[in-house]
């Protein structure tokens, strides 16, 4: 379908999925389930997941490689000149919802999109990479946020020192609930439409982002996983998980693209937490750790 070496990207992505799952299985002592699926319109994927684990209450580490004959609206809205092209998209996406409220939720995604040249036109295949990783804590720990952001910065700096501040700002702006006027978490890095440096340099940056996930997140898990908690902390976790649900259903491009392109609903919605709560006009008591989260979830120079 394309002269772009998509097989190299696919090999990296499937290997990344395997490495992350193996590391999480070792950390949690519980095996991930494997669910292989096919998409009738073309392509398929492998969903690796845990439901009801002791460390990870819900976790999904997903690989997909799908194709279609016409770009869905979410992909062509900002690129009207590509409308009508056939396409393929592949990526690894994960969301981890730990059981312990002191361990943050996290998300990571790395992906490639290719819009194929049409034989009847004098045009070339168009590719772009995207992705990122971000952290959504329920309790405020500055050292966790600093470690996560410093790992992101160290991953990007070899490719150019302008990338981290640019992608950090993009993440802060993207993972923002406009209807609440609040950030979803402490951010991380987010990028899209990456192709200007050329394929090789863009792919190298994508690999650095994917490879940064485990060293960014696992040390935080080890630091917080044995922190004692009780039902009030679980209740607050469920309340804040409601914000996660709101973002995914209202704003998240990946969710929208997956649903518009006829993706597998079970895999798309695996990013949702297993339980969430909404309380009418609820505010935490002043001076509590729960109240401190609001001031913590502000754009800051964490690195």
Backbone bond lengths (Angstrom), bond angles and torsions (degrees), N, CA, C in turn:
res aa  C-N    CA-C-N  psi(-1)  N-CA   C-N-CA  omega(-1)  CA-C   N-CA-C  phi
1 X - - - 1.475 - - 1.518 112.02 -
2 X 1.338 117.95 -25.81 1.455 119.80 -172.27 1.513 110.25 -153.98
3 X 1.358 115.17 146.64 1.458 119.89 173.46 1.510 111.36 -76.29
4 X 1.297 117.31 -13.19 1.460 121.13 176.89 1.530 108.18 -67.00
5 X 1.334 119.07 131.26 1.476 121.53 -174.01 1.531 112.75 -73.44
6 X 1.302 115.69 70.11 1.460 120.05 -178.05 1.523 111.71 -65.06
7 X 1.342 117.34 -25.88 1.470 119.05 -179.92 1.526 110.98 -65.08
8 X 1.329 117.61 -32.91 1.471 120.36 177.25 1.530 110.63 -67.14
9 X 1.322 115.77 -40.84 1.465 119.54 179.17 1.525 109.86 -67.05
10 X 1.320 116.45 -42.54 1.464 119.63 179.53 1.533 110.62 -60.49
11 X 1.321 117.53 -43.07 1.466 120.56 -179.63 1.529 110.44 -62.19
12 X 1.327 116.77 -41.61 1.466 118.96 177.70 1.529 110.91 -63.12
13 X 1.318 116.85 -45.78 1.458 120.82 -175.09 1.525 112.07 -65.47
14 X 1.310 117.48 -43.62 1.470 118.71 178.90 1.523 110.54 -65.67
15 X 1.334 117.07 -36.37 1.457 119.52 175.76 1.509 112.43 -66.59
16 X 1.346 116.63 -37.90 1.464 120.76 177.60 1.522 110.33 -63.25
17 X 1.309 117.76 -44.61 1.460 120.59 177.58 1.523 111.14 -57.07
18 X 1.309 116.61 -45.82 1.465 120.66 -179.59 1.521 111.43 -62.23
19 X 1.336 117.20 -44.66 1.464 120.64 -178.65 1.524 111.91 -63.06
20 X 1.330 116.16 -42.76 1.460 119.53 -179.10 1.519 111.00 -66.68
21 X 1.326 117.30 -44.42 1.464 120.33 179.52 1.526 110.69 -61.72
22 X 1.309 117.52 -44.18 1.465 120.09 -179.99 1.521 111.26 -61.27
23 X 1.333 117.09 -41.10 1.466 120.29 179.58 1.521 111.19 -66.57
24 X 1.322 117.83 -39.64 1.460 120.99 179.51 1.524 111.45 -71.08
25 X 1.317 117.12 -35.88 1.458 119.84 175.64 1.525 110.75 -63.58
26 X 1.319 116.23 -40.53 1.461 119.58 178.34 1.527 110.95 -66.82
27 X 1.332 116.94 -39.47 1.465 120.10 -179.43 1.520 111.81 -68.08
28 X 1.325 116.93 -39.37 1.452 120.45 -174.21 1.508 115.18 -96.99
29 X 1.337 116.88 -15.99 1.458 120.10 -178.74 1.514 113.83 70.15
30 X 1.334 117.18 19.85 1.458 121.38 -179.49 1.521 109.52 -132.37
31 X 1.326 116.01 140.99 1.460 121.00 -176.39 1.519 111.40 -81.93
32 X 1.314 115.44 143.93 1.452 121.88 173.02 1.527 109.80 -82.30
33 X 1.306 114.99 143.17 1.462 121.76 171.74 1.528 109.07 -79.69
34 X 1.316 117.54 147.22 1.461 122.71 177.11 1.516 109.75 -113.81
35 X 1.335 115.50 128.64 1.460 121.85 -178.56 1.531 107.43 -131.37
36 X 1.326 116.14 106.38 1.463 121.33 179.69 1.525 109.24 -94.47
37 X 1.322 116.70 137.20 1.461 119.86 -175.72 1.530 110.69 -139.93
38 X 1.307 114.65 157.19 1.462 122.49 176.90 1.522 109.48 -120.89
39 X 1.312 115.02 144.56 1.463 121.40 178.86 1.523 109.01 -101.96
40 X 1.329 119.11 123.04 1.469 120.49 -176.39 1.527 113.51 -55.61
41 X 1.330 117.67 -34.78 1.463 120.31 -178.49 1.521 112.93 -78.84
42 X 1.331 117.47 -8.13 1.454 120.64 178.45 1.511 113.34 134.36
43 X 1.314 116.46 126.47 1.452 121.44 176.98 1.514 112.51 93.91
44 X 1.313 114.86 -164.70 1.456 120.97 -178.27 1.512 109.96 173.62
45 X 1.328 115.22 -157.01 1.451 117.89 -177.85 1.506 112.63 -175.66
46 X 1.327 114.08 -178.27 1.461 122.50 178.66 1.522 107.58 -130.76
47 X 1.323 116.31 119.06 1.455 121.99 176.42 1.515 108.92 -100.23
48 X 1.324 116.67 124.67 1.461 122.27 174.27 1.526 106.88 -110.70
49 X 1.322 118.27 128.04 1.453 119.26 -169.73 1.516 112.76 -151.95
50 X 1.330 113.66 159.04 1.462 123.84 172.87 1.523 107.56 -131.10
51 X 1.305 116.29 135.04 1.454 122.77 172.74 1.525 107.74 -123.60
52 X 1.334 116.80 127.77 1.446 120.45 174.49 1.508 115.61 74.61
53 X 1.339 117.65 26.90 1.454 120.15 178.62 1.515 111.91 -76.23
54 X 1.323 115.66 164.73 1.457 120.01 179.09 1.522 111.87 -77.08
55 X 1.315 118.06 -40.47 1.459 120.53 175.50 1.523 110.51 -84.93
56 X 1.315 116.49 -50.25 1.456 122.36 -178.52 1.527 108.84 -109.24
57 X 1.307 114.59 107.43 1.465 118.45 -179.11 1.522 110.95 -65.50
58 X 1.321 116.06 -36.89 1.463 122.29 169.48 1.515 107.63 -148.16
59 X 1.323 115.33 136.71 1.458 120.45 179.03 1.514 108.69 -147.88
60 X 1.306 116.59 136.87 1.448 122.34 173.98 1.511 110.13 -133.92
61 X 1.330 116.48 127.65 1.462 122.61 174.22 1.517 105.57 -122.92
62 X 1.307 117.21 105.98 1.462 122.38 -164.09 1.524 111.29 -115.16
63 X 1.324 115.72 135.65 1.467 121.26 168.71 1.517 107.98 -116.01
64 X 1.327 115.76 135.81 1.459 119.90 174.33 1.521 109.72 -141.09
65 X 1.330 114.57 149.44 1.457 122.26 174.16 1.518 105.58 -143.62
66 X 1.321 116.06 104.60 1.453 120.72 -173.06 1.526 109.91 -125.12
67 X 1.338 115.36 156.24 1.456 122.22 -179.72 1.520 109.76 -132.09
68 X 1.322 115.44 159.06 1.454 120.75 176.96 1.511 111.15 -156.29
69 X 1.314 116.47 166.45 1.465 121.41 -177.00 1.514 113.24 -91.79
70 X 1.322 117.69 -22.64 1.467 120.90 179.03 1.522 109.28 -139.82
71 X 1.331 115.66 135.40 1.464 119.48 -179.25 1.525 110.57 -59.59
72 X 1.340 118.25 133.74 1.466 120.22 174.43 1.521 110.46 -69.63
73 X 1.343 117.56 158.70 1.477 120.71 -175.99 1.520 113.69 -55.80
74 X 1.347 118.21 -36.34 1.464 119.66 -177.33 1.519 111.92 -66.06
75 X 1.336 117.72 -24.37 1.461 120.79 179.85 1.520 112.60 -90.45
76 X 1.316 117.66 -27.18 1.468 120.26 -176.15 1.523 113.60 -101.98
77 X 1.342 117.55 -3.75 1.466 119.59 -176.66 1.525 111.85 -59.00
78 X 1.345 116.52 -40.26 1.459 120.40 -179.58 1.526 112.18 -95.28
79 X 1.339 116.42 0.52 1.467 120.73 -178.76 1.528 108.31 -136.82
80 X 1.323 118.92 63.56 1.468 120.33 -175.89 1.515 113.33 -59.01
81 X 1.325 117.17 -24.33 1.463 119.52 179.74 1.532 112.38 -68.16
82 X 1.327 117.12 -15.32 1.462 120.58 179.92 1.527 112.98 -95.68
83 X 1.309 117.48 -4.82 1.465 120.41 -179.04 1.527 109.98 -56.53
84 X 1.312 115.49 138.41 1.457 120.96 -179.97 1.512 114.56 94.65
85 X 1.313 118.00 -10.22 1.462 119.63 179.27 1.527 111.85 -81.57
86 X 1.314 115.26 151.31 1.456 118.83 167.85 1.522 108.64 -75.85
87 X 1.320 116.59 163.84 1.463 119.48 -170.03 1.524 110.13 -153.15
88 X 1.311 114.31 163.71 1.448 121.30 167.14 1.529 108.32 -145.30
89 X 1.306 114.84 147.72 1.460 121.43 -178.60 1.511 108.54 -138.59
90 X 1.330 115.74 140.21 1.457 120.16 177.18 1.514 108.40 -142.97
91 X 1.312 115.45 151.76 1.452 118.05 179.47 1.506 112.37 -177.34
92 X 1.320 113.97 167.50 1.460 122.83 169.13 1.518 106.72 -115.57
93 X 1.316 115.76 129.43 1.457 121.57 178.61 1.517 108.28 -132.44
94 X 1.321 116.25 138.02 1.462 118.72 178.73 1.515 110.17 -140.25
95 X 1.317 114.79 148.13 1.458 123.44 168.66 1.516 107.02 -137.48
96 X 1.340 115.76 130.60 1.461 121.87 -179.66 1.526 108.41 -120.32
97 X 1.330 115.75 121.95 1.454 122.87 176.83 1.526 108.80 -111.35
98 X 1.329 118.63 95.85 1.463 120.82 -179.61 1.529 111.45 -68.54
99 X 1.327 115.30 158.55 1.460 120.51 178.01 1.526 110.87 -76.94
100 X 1.345 116.46 -44.10 1.456 120.59 -177.66 1.530 109.85 -70.02
101 X 1.338 119.19 123.92 1.464 120.46 -177.60 1.524 114.15 -63.25
102 X 1.328 117.65 -17.81 1.457 119.95 179.96 1.529 112.69 -84.56
103 X 1.324 117.15 -7.53 1.459 121.36 174.42 1.527 107.62 -96.77
104 X 1.316 119.37 125.33 1.468 120.38 -175.50 1.525 112.32 -70.29
105 X 1.303 114.60 152.64 1.463 121.37 163.80 1.524 108.07 -72.69
106 X 1.316 115.68 150.39 1.465 119.15 177.71 1.517 110.37 -142.79
107 X 1.326 114.50 157.83 1.465 122.77 179.84 1.521 107.91 -138.86
108 X 1.328 115.83 142.93 1.463 121.38 173.73 1.519 108.60 -145.75
109 X 1.324 115.83 144.70 1.458 121.00 178.23 1.515 108.61 -150.35
110 X 1.323 116.68 134.34 1.461 121.88 170.14 1.526 106.84 -135.18
111 X 1.323 116.74 134.96 1.458 119.09 -169.85 1.528 111.73 -152.48
112 X 1.319 114.76 158.42 1.463 124.04 173.44 1.521 108.20 -128.67
113 X 1.314 115.92 137.07 1.456 122.10 175.44 1.519 108.31 -125.05
114 X 1.321 116.95 135.27 1.461 122.17 179.50 1.520 108.65 -128.71
115 X 1.326 116.35 125.04 1.465 122.47 171.23 1.525 107.04 -103.78
116 X 1.337 116.11 119.89 1.462 120.61 -170.86 1.524 111.69 -79.19
117 X 1.317 114.83 147.10 1.466 120.59 173.66 1.525 109.44 -66.03
118 X 1.317 116.25 144.40 1.466 121.47 176.15 1.524 109.12 -93.10
119 X 1.331 116.76 128.67 1.478 119.57 -174.97 1.521 113.59 -57.26
120 X 1.317 117.12 -30.56 1.469 119.24 -176.18 1.525 113.02 -80.19
121 X 1.338 117.27 -5.17 1.463 120.66 179.98 1.532 109.93 -118.92
122 X 1.321 115.33 155.48 1.459 120.97 175.73 1.532 107.83 -87.15
123 X 1.331 116.33 83.05 1.460 120.48 -176.56 1.523 109.57 -146.15
124 X 1.305 115.62 167.13 1.464 121.96 -178.11 1.520 109.78 -114.76
125 X 1.329 115.08 160.68 1.447 119.59 170.67 1.536 108.95 -60.95
126 X 1.306 115.77 144.28 1.462 121.77 178.62 1.521 107.91 -119.15
127 X 1.328 116.59 131.86 1.459 120.27 178.38 1.521 109.01 -125.32
128 X 1.317 115.21 156.66 1.456 120.48 166.20 1.519 109.47 -153.98
129 X 1.326 114.19 145.20 1.452 122.54 176.24 1.527 108.94 -102.05
130 X 1.319 115.23 156.06 1.447 120.63 174.92 1.511 110.30 -156.56
131 X 1.323 115.18 172.12 1.457 118.71 176.86 1.511 112.67 150.99
132 X 1.331 114.37 -157.46 1.450 121.03 179.92 1.516 111.18 144.31
133 X 1.321 115.30 179.62 1.451 121.74 176.64 1.522 108.39 -147.46
134 X 1.329 115.97 145.31 1.455 119.90 -177.88 1.518 109.94 -146.81
135 X 1.336 115.21 164.26 1.461 122.94 -172.28 1.521 109.29 -125.61
136 X 1.326 116.25 133.08 1.461 122.05 -179.25 1.525 109.63 -124.60
137 X 1.324 117.80 88.22 1.466 120.46 179.79 1.531 112.03 -81.77
138 X 1.322 114.51 156.62 1.464 121.63 175.18 1.525 111.05 -103.60
139 X 1.325 115.33 -18.92 1.466 121.43 176.20 1.519 107.78 -133.04
140 X 1.323 115.43 148.55 1.457 122.22 -168.92 1.529 111.52 -86.43
141 X 1.325 115.45 113.01 1.464 122.23 173.19 1.527 107.70 -130.25
142 X 1.326 115.76 109.01 1.459 119.23 -176.02 1.520 112.36 -63.80
143 X 1.348 117.44 -37.17 1.459 118.30 -177.61 1.526 111.60 -66.06
144 X 1.333 118.18 -29.44 1.465 119.88 176.19 1.527 110.92 -67.44
145 X 1.326 116.31 -46.93 1.461 120.12 -179.39 1.526 110.89 -63.59
146 X 1.334 116.78 -40.06 1.462 119.42 -179.81 1.525 111.50 -66.60
147 X 1.326 116.28 -42.49 1.461 118.58 178.62 1.530 110.87 -61.73
148 X 1.309 117.32 -44.96 1.463 121.16 -178.11 1.527 110.35 -60.74
149 X 1.319 117.39 -47.00 1.457 120.52 -177.55 1.528 112.06 -70.99
150 X 1.310 117.28 -36.75 1.463 118.04 178.65 1.523 111.03 -65.73
151 X 1.320 117.24 -36.06 1.460 120.07 176.82 1.524 110.40 -65.41
152 X 1.334 116.85 -40.24 1.466 120.04 176.36 1.525 111.19 -62.47
153 X 1.325 116.40 -43.75 1.465 119.86 -179.98 1.527 110.89 -63.19
154 X 1.322 117.01 -43.50 1.462 120.31 179.92 1.524 111.78 -63.64
155 X 1.326 116.97 -30.09 1.466 120.26 178.17 1.529 111.40 -70.84
156 X 1.324 116.89 -34.54 1.463 120.30 -174.25 1.523 113.99 -92.35
157 X 1.318 118.38 -29.10 1.463 120.83 -173.39 1.523 113.86 -55.80
158 X 1.357 120.61 -38.08 1.466 118.29 178.68 1.529 113.92 -61.43
159 X 1.318 117.80 -18.59 1.461 121.50 -179.07 1.526 111.72 -94.08
160 X 1.303 116.67 -8.12 1.454 121.43 -178.90 1.512 109.51 140.22
161 X 1.325 116.99 129.66 1.454 119.91 -172.64 1.520 113.51 -75.18
162 X 1.330 117.22 -4.46 1.463 119.34 175.30 1.523 112.10 -82.56
163 X 1.338 117.24 -16.43 1.462 119.08 -173.51 1.531 112.67 -67.90
164 X 1.344 117.60 -47.44 1.461 118.09 -174.60 1.530 112.40 -60.52
165 X 1.339 120.72 -51.85 1.470 117.96 179.74 1.529 112.76 -61.11
166 X 1.323 116.62 -35.54 1.469 119.45 179.19 1.523 110.92 -66.73
167 X 1.331 116.56 -47.95 1.469 119.86 -176.01 1.528 111.57 -75.67
168 X 1.327 117.02 -28.00 1.464 120.30 174.95 1.525 109.70 -66.12
169 X 1.318 116.89 -45.36 1.468 121.03 178.82 1.537 110.25 -63.94
170 X 1.323 116.66 -40.80 1.455 121.28 179.15 1.533 109.75 -61.40
171 X 1.315 117.00 -40.24 1.460 121.44 178.87 1.527 110.66 -65.36
172 X 1.323 117.20 -45.41 1.463 120.54 178.34 1.524 111.04 -57.46
173 X 1.332 116.16 -40.57 1.461 120.19 -178.14 1.525 111.93 -75.50
174 X 1.331 116.40 -34.82 1.467 119.60 -176.70 1.523 111.88 -73.49
175 X 1.333 117.53 -48.92 1.463 120.87 -176.99 1.529 110.72 -87.57
176 X 1.315 114.23 58.41 1.460 122.55 -178.45 1.519 108.30 -126.36
177 X 1.323 116.37 126.54 1.454 121.18 179.27 1.529 108.57 -87.92
178 X 1.320 115.58 99.62 1.464 119.89 -173.77 1.522 111.10 -62.50
179 X 1.322 117.50 -37.48 1.456 119.31 -176.95 1.531 111.84 -72.51
180 X 1.330 117.53 -16.69 1.469 121.86 175.81 1.528 111.97 -104.02
181 X 1.339 115.63 -15.93 1.465 121.04 -174.52 1.530 110.35 56.48
182 X 1.330 114.84 48.58 1.460 119.25 178.25 1.527 109.51 -150.15
183 X 1.320 115.23 154.94 1.448 121.22 177.27 1.531 109.72 -79.64
184 X 1.327 115.50 151.08 1.458 119.65 177.42 1.522 111.04 -72.89
185 X 1.303 117.74 -36.03 1.456 121.75 -178.51 1.512 109.85 -156.77
186 X 1.331 116.60 -149.26 1.466 120.30 179.11 1.521 111.35 -98.28
187 X 1.324 116.66 11.64 1.450 120.36 174.41 1.513 113.13 75.82
188 X 1.316 113.70 -151.96 1.454 122.93 -173.72 1.509 106.47 161.35
189 X 1.341 117.26 -120.45 1.460 121.24 175.45 1.520 108.61 -136.51
190 X 1.323 115.80 148.32 1.456 122.33 178.17 1.517 107.53 -147.89
191 X 1.341 116.42 138.00 1.463 119.84 176.81 1.517 109.00 -148.94
192 X 1.320 115.30 158.41 1.460 122.23 177.58 1.520 107.91 -152.70
193 X 1.322 115.77 166.69 1.470 122.11 174.46 1.527 112.83 59.43
194 X 1.328 117.21 30.56 1.464 119.70 -177.73 1.526 110.09 -83.41
195 X 1.326 116.14 112.97 1.469 121.13 173.14 1.527 112.31 -154.06
196 X 1.340 117.28 -10.14 1.464 120.17 -176.15 1.531 113.90 -57.27
197 X 1.342 119.43 -39.24 1.470 117.59 -179.27 1.526 113.95 -71.92
198 X 1.315 118.51 -3.82 1.454 121.98 -173.34 1.521 110.50 96.34
199 X 1.334 115.61 166.71 1.461 119.42 -173.31 1.524 112.31 -63.47
200 X 1.324 117.60 -49.34 1.466 119.92 -173.28 1.527 111.67 -62.08
201 X 1.332 116.95 -46.14 1.459 119.93 -179.10 1.526 111.04 -68.60
202 X 1.314 117.29 -37.31 1.464 120.51 178.91 1.519 110.83 -66.38
203 X 1.323 116.66 -42.17 1.461 121.19 179.28 1.531 110.16 -65.87
204 X 1.325 117.09 -37.77 1.466 119.86 178.51 1.529 110.61 -63.63
205 X 1.324 117.48 -39.92 1.465 119.92 177.55 1.523 110.32 -65.31
206 X 1.319 117.05 -42.21 1.466 120.00 177.59 1.521 111.32 -57.57
207 X 1.327 117.14 -43.14 1.467 120.23 179.97 1.528 110.62 -63.55
208 X 1.319 117.20 -38.82 1.462 119.44 178.63 1.524 111.07 -62.74
209 X 1.317 117.15 -39.34 1.462 120.72 178.39 1.521 110.41 -66.35
210 X 1.326 117.53 -47.58 1.455 119.83 178.93 1.510 112.87 -61.13
211 X 1.323 116.52 -41.99 1.465 120.66 -178.01 1.522 112.36 -70.70
212 X 1.330 117.50 -18.18 1.467 120.68 -178.03 1.516 112.67 -79.04
213 X 1.326 118.16 -15.28 1.463 118.57 -171.12 1.526 113.24 -61.89
214 X 1.306 118.06 -52.09 1.470 119.68 -175.72 1.532 111.97 -61.98
215 X 1.340 120.13 -47.51 1.473 117.83 177.77 1.522 113.56 -67.60
216 X 1.330 118.42 -21.03 1.468 120.05 177.21 1.520 111.35 -77.67
217 X 1.327 117.52 -36.17 1.461 120.10 -169.22 1.528 114.51 -103.27
218 X 1.322 118.40 -42.07 1.465 119.23 -172.73 1.530 113.71 -60.85
219 X 1.328 120.64 -38.50 1.474 118.12 176.58 1.531 112.97 -60.16
220 X 1.318 117.66 -32.39 1.466 120.30 176.86 1.527 110.13 -68.41
221 X 1.314 116.62 -41.47 1.468 120.61 176.91 1.524 110.38 -57.81
222 X 1.309 116.80 -48.12 1.464 120.40 -177.59 1.528 111.20 -64.21
223 X 1.319 117.00 -33.29 1.458 121.62 -178.19 1.530 112.04 -72.53
224 X 1.345 118.35 -31.03 1.469 121.61 -170.29 1.524 114.73 -113.19
225 X 1.303 118.74 -12.61 1.453 120.45 -167.29 1.533 113.99 -64.44
226 X 1.321 118.53 -26.09 1.464 121.42 -178.54 1.519 113.05 -101.57
227 X 1.337 117.62 11.30 1.462 120.65 177.49 1.530 109.62 -67.03
228 X 1.338 118.59 125.65 1.472 119.70 -179.53 1.534 110.92 -64.63
229 X 1.317 116.27 145.47 1.458 121.77 176.93 1.521 108.87 -147.02
230 X 1.332 115.39 165.61 1.462 121.48 179.21 1.524 108.16 -135.44
231 X 1.313 116.59 -173.71 1.461 120.79 -174.82 1.521 113.55 -60.95
232 X 1.337 120.78 -37.97 1.474 117.98 177.84 1.528 113.19 -58.69
233 X 1.328 117.76 -36.90 1.461 120.06 177.35 1.539 111.06 -68.91
234 X 1.323 116.65 -37.81 1.466 120.03 176.31 1.533 110.37 -65.19
235 X 1.319 117.14 -38.64 1.458 120.34 179.02 1.530 110.87 -64.00
236 X 1.342 116.37 -41.06 1.459 119.03 179.18 1.532 110.27 -67.97
237 X 1.322 116.66 -38.50 1.467 120.48 175.52 1.534 110.17 -57.93
238 X 1.324 117.71 -44.72 1.461 121.09 179.90 1.524 111.23 -64.44
239 X 1.334 116.48 -37.80 1.459 120.64 177.53 1.529 110.96 -63.26
240 X 1.326 116.88 -45.71 1.461 119.93 179.93 1.529 111.61 -71.57
241 X 1.322 117.45 -29.48 1.458 119.20 174.39 1.529 111.49 -61.67
242 X 1.315 116.44 -28.04 1.456 118.93 175.45 1.510 112.51 -58.39
243 X 1.333 117.00 -35.58 1.464 120.58 176.56 1.533 110.28 -64.85
244 X 1.324 116.12 -36.73 1.469 120.47 178.78 1.524 110.02 -62.24
245 X 1.327 116.01 -43.86 1.451 120.92 178.64 1.529 110.55 -61.96
246 X 1.325 116.64 -44.87 1.460 120.20 -179.86 1.522 111.50 -58.24
247 X 1.330 116.82 -44.88 1.460 118.85 -179.43 1.528 110.86 -63.54
248 X 1.318 117.10 -47.47 1.459 119.81 -175.59 1.521 112.23 -61.64
249 X 1.316 117.38 -37.59 1.455 119.98 -176.19 1.524 113.19 -84.78
250 X 1.326 117.62 -24.57 1.463 119.87 -175.26 1.526 112.05 -99.47
251 X 1.343 117.96 -38.15 1.454 120.23 -168.25 1.534 115.51 -120.27
252 X 1.301 118.83 -25.09 1.463 120.01 -166.87 1.528 111.77 -67.22
253 X 1.317 117.08 123.04 1.460 122.22 -178.04 1.526 111.84 -66.91
254 X 1.345 115.73 -37.37 1.454 118.97 -178.50 1.517 111.67 -64.69
255 X 1.332 116.69 -42.29 1.458 119.82 176.69 1.521 110.51 -62.09
256 X 1.330 116.69 -44.98 1.457 120.93 -179.58 1.523 111.19 -63.02
257 X 1.336 117.10 -45.69 1.463 119.94 179.61 1.522 110.76 -61.85
258 X 1.334 116.96 -44.57 1.456 119.81 -178.99 1.513 112.47 -59.81
259 X 1.325 117.20 -42.96 1.459 120.42 -179.62 1.523 111.60 -72.06
260 X 1.335 118.04 -39.47 1.454 120.54 -179.69 1.519 112.65 -69.13
261 X 1.331 116.62 -30.18 1.465 120.45 -176.34 1.523 112.50 -91.08
262 X 1.324 116.92 9.50 1.458 119.19 179.28 1.509 113.12 74.21
263 X 1.333 117.02 29.74 1.458 120.79 179.69 1.517 112.21 -69.74
264 X 1.302 114.96 175.96 1.464 121.32 -177.13 1.527 109.07 -80.66
265 X 1.311 116.57 113.27 1.457 121.69 -173.19 1.525 111.95 -59.04
266 X 1.332 117.85 -41.65 1.460 120.44 -178.76 1.526 111.38 -58.61
267 X 1.329 116.44 -40.65 1.462 119.66 179.74 1.522 111.36 -73.94
268 X 1.337 117.61 -40.44 1.457 120.83 -178.72 1.524 110.82 -61.10
269 X 1.326 116.61 -42.75 1.458 120.63 -175.35 1.524 113.04 -90.69
270 X 1.325 116.73 6.40 1.463 119.48 174.62 1.523 111.52 -66.69
271 X 1.332 116.47 -15.67 1.465 120.05 177.98 1.529 112.39 -70.90
272 X 1.317 117.38 -15.05 1.461 120.00 -178.12 1.526 110.94 -72.72
273 X 1.331 117.86 146.10 1.468 120.03 175.99 1.524 110.41 -69.08
274 X 1.336 117.07 155.88 1.463 119.07 -179.49 1.520 113.46 -68.75
275 X 1.319 116.51 -27.55 1.464 121.51 177.90 1.527 108.76 -143.28
276 X 1.325 115.45 144.29 1.462 121.13 176.26 1.527 107.85 -150.18
277 X 1.334 115.36 160.29 1.461 120.82 -179.22 1.526 109.83 -134.93
278 X 1.317 114.98 150.36 1.455 121.93 170.59 1.523 107.59 -126.49
279 X 1.326 116.40 132.48 1.461 121.33 178.22 1.520 107.97 -123.34
280 X 1.293 116.05 136.12 1.463 120.02 -176.83 1.524 110.60 -70.17
281 X 1.356 114.68 117.36 1.463 122.46 172.36 1.525 112.41 50.95
282 X 1.318 116.00 39.41 1.472 119.89 -178.73 1.521 110.27 -84.20
283 X 1.329 116.57 141.10 1.460 122.77 175.43 1.522 108.96 -133.31
284 X 1.334 117.77 135.82 1.464 118.81 177.65 1.521 111.60 -68.35
285 X 1.302 116.02 154.55 1.460 120.51 -179.27 1.526 110.57 -65.44
286 X 1.311 118.71 137.43 1.475 121.26 179.50 1.529 111.06 -56.77
287 X 1.326 115.10 142.15 1.453 120.89 177.09 1.507 115.34 84.15
288 X 1.337 117.64 -1.07 1.464 120.55 179.94 1.528 110.31 -91.00
289 X 1.333 117.60 161.00 1.464 119.74 174.59 1.524 112.67 -58.63
290 X 1.320 116.56 -31.85 1.462 119.84 178.41 1.529 110.95 -66.76
291 X 1.316 117.04 -39.87 1.461 120.46 177.78 1.525 111.56 -67.53
292 X 1.316 117.09 -31.22 1.467 121.12 -178.88 1.517 112.51 -65.70
293 X 1.322 117.34 -21.73 1.462 119.70 -176.88 1.526 111.78 -63.30
294 X 1.331 117.49 -35.14 1.467 120.12 -177.44 1.526 111.50 -60.18
295 X 1.322 117.15 -42.81 1.461 119.95 178.25 1.521 111.69 -72.28
296 X 1.327 116.16 -27.11 1.462 120.98 -179.06 1.527 110.90 -71.79
297 X 1.318 116.72 -36.33 1.466 121.13 -176.19 1.529 110.55 -84.71
298 X 1.314 114.08 66.09 1.462 122.30 177.98 1.519 108.52 -132.27
299 X 1.333 118.17 147.22 1.464 119.33 176.71 1.527 110.86 -58.99
300 X 1.330 115.71 123.83 1.459 121.52 179.89 1.514 109.40 -142.06
301 X 1.316 114.66 160.46 1.476 120.41 177.09 1.534 107.48 -84.82
302 X 1.340 116.31 76.82 1.455 121.37 -174.54 1.526 112.06 -65.94
303 X 1.298 117.43 -33.94 1.462 119.76 -175.53 1.527 112.10 -75.15
